[in-house]
Amino acid sequence: MRCSRLVLAVSLTVAFSAVAAGPAAGEDPAPRLVGATEVDPPGKYPFAVALVDRHLADAWRGRFCDGALVADRFVLTAARCLEDRRVGEVDVVVGRHDLSAGGGRRVHAVAFHFHPLHDGADLYDAALVELEAAVPFRPVTLPSVDASAGPAVVVGWGDTLEPDRLPRALQQAGPDLLPDADCVRIYGAGFSAASMVCAGDLRQGGVGACAGDRGAPLFVERPTGRVQVGIAGWGVGCGLPGFPALYTRVAAVAPWVQSVTRTGPFACAGRAPTHLGTQGADVLTGSPGDDVIMGLGGSDVIDGGGGNDLICAGSGDDRVTGGEGDDVIHGEGGDDTLRGGPGNDTLYGGGGDDRLEGEGGGDRLDGGEGNDLLSGGPGRDRLYGGPGRDVLAGNGGRDFLAGGGGADHLIGGPGLDLLYGGPGPDRLLGRSGADRLFGGSGEDLLFGGPQDDLLRGGPGADVLSGGLGDDILHGEGGDDTLRGGPGDDVLVGGDGFDRGSGGPGRDACLLESAGACEI
């Protein structure tokens, strides 16, 4: 059974019951004692914080959730702690062991930041409380990778489920962080490994979650410090055997936390993201303004929306649309599909076999490594294939196409285009428009199209066909074949043994061997 509205707490309450009354004769005391103690010494966990009602002076009476300090002005807690509250109603108490006593700091909240994938229930149940001022206490460390199953610690001031059992002092318990397989076996579809972990004592119980401690930090001890792995979320009962408590997986939300707090390495072309995905498959949509969007891992679907957006798709096979405005899109790893949309866009495919479409405007497309497909669209575009076997199509407008290394296929389209094959055996097709084609090194095939074209083969044994129009063909280095086609053409061989065929029209054949010319 899933109690999705259950508010959680550390199952520390059993310890108080045991101390107050003691176990009955013949009763097994273990489930009532496992891992429940007051934190000693006070201040041992300086990152532990209480979220309290600003209108209640007594923090013990005003406390409604727990959290952890993750930066000097930010507290990580559960999103559901804040959904029904206003920023002006919340204070944060940090550095205080006994909530009814003095000490520490009580600071106003000035903003709430909800994880973009939070579903209003239990998925990605994470939020940040931004504080009015920085506090001088050491934050907890965020994980760079998932923690292995093993001993963990959870701290909080959770309700004991009895009116006179609410602890005033910070409590701690020691549940085990469990393998995902155990969590799935117990909770089935109620457990999402992408955003949850579970912790407890499967055999004896007594260490887990109860009412009142949603948002409490679950962490592990490491030589470098304490690393938070969970945010208290929901569960069945209070530390029942066989039913561990569930927590939001901090490793899944850490990139977002670090981007909001500006404490992490996450940046898109040197800029902090306004929208951040996860290591899974995300759907991210920008605002009407200027956004910085990072997909991170997984196969993401990203739409920049309006404005001049900067998008870094990350690893995975991503589908990205820039939308309106002059956008810059980095596909990065994986086989990506990038569409610029209206505006003068810049698209970088990165690694993998990418598809880049400039669409409207004057665009710059750079395929990067891999076998890429680049399509400029209307407008004056610049296309760079990069390493690999690429296909570049300028389409409408006056375009520049450069294949780069590898065997590339370049198609100019309407307009006066400049095509450069580069190293490798390339195929260049000017199509309509007075085009300029340069094969570069390698054995290239150049086709001018129906206008007055200039074709230069470069080093290697090339085949140049002018097509319709008055064309100029330069074979340059290598044993070249030059075909002028209809129109008044000029054929220039260059180094090597060249052959020329003028075709219909008044042609000039300037080859080293006159016998190699067919005019």
N, C-alpha and C positions, 0 to 999 in steps of 0.2 A: 504494500500500500504506500502510495506517495502522498505525503502531507505537504503539499507545495506551499502552503501559507504558514507552516510551522516556523516560528522564530527560534533560533538556536542559541545554545550556550554551551560552554565547556561543562562536562558532567562532573563538576567539582563538588556539586551539591551533596553527593552521597557521603563525602567525607565529613561534612558538618553533621549530617544525620547520625553517622556512626559515633562521632565524638560526643554528641549530645545525649544519645540514648544507649549506645553500645549494642552489639548484636545480641539477639535473644539466644537462650541456651539451645545448643544444637544447630543453630543457624550458621551457614557458611558465610563468613563476613567478606570474602574476597571481592564480590561484585560491588560492595559498598565502599571499598577502600583503595582500589587500584588507581594510583597516579594522582590522587587529589590532595594538594597541599597549598598552603599560602606561600606566595613567592618570598624567598628568603635568600639574601637580604633584600630589603626594599630598594628599588632602583636597579635591580639585576637586569630587567628588560626595559631599558629607557624608551624604546620605541612604542610600547603599549600605550594606547590612548583610549579615552572614553568619549563618546559623542553624547552631548547633554543638551537639554532644553535650555535655551538662553534665558528664558523667563523665570527659571528656578535657580535661586542662589545656591542651594545645596546640590552639589554635583551628584551625590549619591542618589538623591530622589529624582534628579532630572535626567539621569543616564538612560538612554534607550538603545544604544548599540556600542560596539567596540570597533577598534581599527588599529592600524599600524602606521607609524611615521615612516614614509619612504623617501622623503626629501625634507629640507628644513622648512618648507611651507606647504607640504602636501601630506595628506593622510589617505591611505588605501583602506577601503571598507567595502561592504556589500551594497550594491546599487539599490536593493530593496529597502535598505535602511533609510534612504533619502527620497524615495519616490513620492511620498505623501507629505513631504516637509519643504518649507521654504528656507532659502539660505539665511534670511534674517532671523530664523528661529533656532539656529544651531550654533553651539560653541563646541570647542574641542579642548579636553583636559589632557595634558601630557606631562609626564614626569611626576605624577602623584600616585603614591602607593595606596593610601586610604582616601577614598573619594570624599569622606566627611571631614577630613583634616585639610590643613593648608599645604603649601608647597607646590612645586611645579609651576605650570603656566596654564591659564585658561584664556583661549584665544578665539575671537570671532571667526566664523566661516565667511568667506566672501564669494565663493563660487563652488558649484558642483560640476563635475565632469563625469559623464556616464560612458561606459564602454560602448562603442558604436554597434557591437553585436549583441548587446543585452536585449533579451526578448521580452522584458517585463515580468519574467518569471525567474527561472533558475539557470538559464544558459548565460554564460559570461556575466554572472552576477557580481559586477565590480564597478566601483565608482571612486573618484578622487575628490576629497574635500580640500579646497584651496584655502589657506589661512591668511588672515589679515597681516600677520607679521611672521618672520622667521623665528624658530624656536631653537635653543642651544642644546638639543638632545640628539644622540646618535641614531640615525635611521637604521631600520633593518635592511639587509641586503636582498636584492632581487635575484632570482636564478637566471643563469644563462642557458641552462638545459634542465630537463626534468630530473628531479631527485629520484634515487632508487628507493625501493620499499625498505622500511626499517624504522627505528625509533624516531619519534618526533615530539614536539612540545606545542601545546596550545594554551594561551593565556587569556584571561578576561575576568569580568565582574558579573558573570551571569546569574540569573535568578535561580533559586533553589526549588522553585515551584511551590514554596510555602511562604506566606506573608512575612514570617519572622526569620526567614533564612536567606535573605538577600545579602551577599557578602559585601562588606565595605572595603576590604583590602583585596588587592589583585591576587588571583588564584592561578594555579597552573596544573596541567595534567599531562600525562605522557602516553598518548595513544600511539599505535603503530601506523605509519603510512603504509597502505596496503597496495598490492599489485592491482592494476586495472582489471585483470581477469576476475579477481574476487569481487570487485565492485559490480561488474557486469553480471556475474552469476547471481548476485543478491538482488540487484535493483533492475536488471534488464534494461528496457528502453528508458527507464528513469535516470540512468547514468549515461552521461555523454563524456567519453574519454577526451574529446577535443577541448573541453572547458572545465572538467571536474576531476577531483581526486577524492578518495575516501580514506578515513582513518578511524581506528578503534581497536578493540580487543574482541576478536571474533569468538573466542572460546568462553571467556568469563564475562565480557562486557564490563560495565562500570567505568569505562573511560571513553568518553565520546561527546555527544552533544545533547543539550537540554534546552530549556526555554530562556531566551533573553540575551544570548551572546552572538547573535548574527553579526558578521563583520570581524569577529575575533581572528587574530593571526595564528596560523599553524606554521611552524618553522622547524628546521633541522639545525643541529649544531655542526659547524664545520671549523677546521683549523683557522680559517680566515674570518670567521664570524658566524652570526646567525642568519640563515637564508630562509626567507618566507616561501613556503610552497603552497599554502592554501588560505582561503578566506572562508570562515565559517558560514555555511549556507543552510542546509536542511537535512532532515533525517527522519527516522521512525523511532519514536520513544526517546528515552534518555539513557544512552549508553547500554542498550539492550544487547545481550549476546547474539551474535549473528547479524546485527544490524549496525554497521559502522556509520558514523556521520559523514555527510558529503560536504565538500568544500570546493569553491572555485579554484581552478588550477592557475596558480600565479604565473607559471612559466608561459601560459597561453596569453596572458594579458600584460606581461612585463614589457614587451616592445611598445605597447600603447602607453603604459605608465611612464616609461622613460621619455617618450616623445612629448607627453603633456608637461612633465616636470623638467624637461630639458636636461636630464641627467644621463641619457644613454647615447649610444653611438648611432642612433637611427637618424639619417639625414638623406634627403633626395637632392643630389647635386649641390650639397652644402647647405641646404635649407631644412629646417625642422618641419615635419609633416603636420598638416592640419587634419588629415584623415589617415589612419593607419590600420592596415589589415593584420592578419595573423599568419601563422605558419600553415594554416589550412586554406581551403578554397573560400574566398570572400567575394561579396558583391559590394562595391564601394561606389558611391555617387557623390560628386562634388556639389558645391553650392552655386548659385548664380554668379558669385564673385570669383576672385583669384584663389585657387586652392593649391596645396602641395599634398599629393596623395601617394602613399606607399603601400604596395600590395604585400610585400614580403613573400613568404612561401605559398605554395599551392597554386592551383589554376584559378586565377581571379578574373572577375568581370568588373571592369572599372569604366565609369563614365564621368568625365571631368565636368560636364555641365557648362554653364556660362562662364565667361571670364577667361583670363590668360592663365592657364593651369600648367603646373609642373607635376608630372606623373612618373613614378618609378614602379614598374610592375613587379619586379623581383623575380625569383626563381619560379618555375612552373610555366605551363602553357597558358598564357594569359590572353584575354580579349579586352582591348582598350580602345575607347573612343574619346577623343579630346573634346568634342563638342564645339560650341561657338567660341570665338576668341583665338588668339595666337598662342598655341599650346606647344609645350615641349614634352615629349613622351620617350621614356627609356624602357624598352622591353626587357632588358637584362637577360637572365638565363631562360631557357626553354624555347619552345616553338610558339611564338607569339603572333597575334594579329593586331596590328595597330592602325587606327584610322584617325586622321587628323581632324576631319570635319571642316566647316567653314573657317576661314582665317589663314594666316601665314604660319604654318606649323612646322616643327622640327621633330622628326621621328628617328630614333636610334633603335635598331633591332636588337643589337647585342648578340650573345651566343645563341645558337640554335637556328633552325630553319624558319625564318620569319616571313610574314606577309605584311607589307607596309603600304598603306593607301593614303596619299596626301589629300585627296578630294579637293574641295574648293580652296582657292587662294594660291599664292606662290609659296611652295613648300620645299623643305630640305629633307631628304630621306637617306638614311645611312643604314644599310643592312647589317654591317658588322660581319662576324664570322658565321659560317653556315651557308646553306643553299637557300637564298632568299628570293622573294618575289616583291618587286617594288613597282608601284603604279602612281604616277604623278597627279593625274587628273587635270582639270582646267587650271590655267595659270602658268606662271613662269617658274618651273620647278628645277631643282638640282638633286640628282639621284646618284648615290654612290653604293655600289654593290658590296665591296669589300672582299675578303677571302671567301672562296667557295664558288659553286656553280650557280650564278645568279641570273634572274630574268628581270630586266628593267624596261618599263614602258613609260615614256613621257606623256603620251596621250596629248590632249590639247595644250596649246601654248608654246612658248619658246623655251625649250628645255635643254639642260645639260645632263648627260648620262655618262658615268664612268664605271666600267665594270669591275676594275680591281683585279686581284689575282684569281685564277681559275678560268674555266671555260664558260663564258658568259654570253647571254643573248640580250642584245640591246635593240629596242624598237622606239623610233623617234615619235611617230604620229604627226598630226597636223602642226604646222608652224616650222620656223627655222630652228632646227635642232643641232646640237653639237654632241657627237657620240665618240667616246674614247674607250676602246676595248681593254687596254692594259695587257699585262702578262697573261699568256695562255691562249688557246685556240678559241677565238670569239666569233660570234655572228652578229653583224650590225646591219640593221635595216632602217633606212631613213624615212621611208614612206612619203606622204605628201609634205611639201615644203622644200625650200632650198636648204639642204642639210650639209653638215660637215662631219665626215666620218674618218676616224683615225683608229686603225687596227691595233697599233702597239706591237709589242713582241709576241711571237707565236704565229701559227698558221691560221689566218683569219679569213672569214668570208664577209665581204662588204657589198651591200645592195643599196643604191642611192634612192630609187623611187622615181616619181614622175616629174620632178622639178630639176633645176640646174644645181647639181650637187658637186661637192669636192670630196674625193676619196683618197686617203693616203694609207697604204698598207702597212708600212713600217717593216722592221726586221721579220724574216720568216717568209715562207712560200705562201703568198696570199692570193685569193681570188677576188677581183674587184669588178662589180657590175654596176654601171652607171644608171641603167634604166632609161626612161624617157627624159628628155631635156638635154641641154647643152652641158655636159659634165666634164670635169677634169679629174683624171685618174693618175695617181703617182704610185707605182709599185714599191719604190724605195728598195731596201735590202731584200735579198732572197730571190728565188725563182718564182716570179709572179705571173698570173694570168689576168689580163685586163680586157674587159668587154665593155665597150662604150654604150651599145644599144642605140635606139633611135635618137636623132639629134646630132648637133655639131659638137663632137667630143674631142678632147685632147688626151692622148695616152702617153705617159712618161714612165719608162721602165725603171731606171735606177740600176743599182748593182744587182748582179745575178743574171741568169738566162731567163728572159721574160718573153711572153707571147701576148700579142695584142690583136683584138678584133674590134673594128670601129662600129660596124653595123650601119643601118641607114643614116644618111646625112653626110655632111662635109666634115670629115674627121682629120685630125693630125696625129700621126703615130711617131713618137720619138723614142724608139727602142735602139739598143746598141746594134742589133742585127736587123737590117731592113727586111730580111726574109721572114722574120718573126711577126711582121705586121700583115693583117688582113683588113684592108680598107675598102 
